[in-house]
Amino acid sequence: MGQPITITTTTVDGVMAAFHTDRGITGQDGVSFESAEVAEGSASMPGDLASRMFGSDDALDHVFIASNQVVARRVGGWDAGSLTAASSLVEAFFVFYADA
């Protein structure tokens, strides 16, 4: 149940990766998270996504979410595996359980 998010563009610049999506995750104001603890304490939809991202990759040290964009900073930069893992988390964020 739920609908997958489509990532329309991914841009990588050194340690930063921006995932542009086909739908909004926040309102127009952006929200920053410096850690999983901060994200979990926010009790918000963007906080839930950031918390999942931090939990899946120990090298992440900052996540910013604004409207239809998720920007993450990863110590050591991004490789194909870390980009795929982060993309998969964003794409499945609105899916609560997979179709059987």
Secondary structure, 3 states (H helix, E strand, C coil): CECCCCEEEEEEECCEEEEEECCCCCCCCCEEECCHHHHHHCCCHHHHHHHHHHHHCCCEEEEEEECCEEEEEECCCCCHHHHHHHHHHHHCCCECCCCC
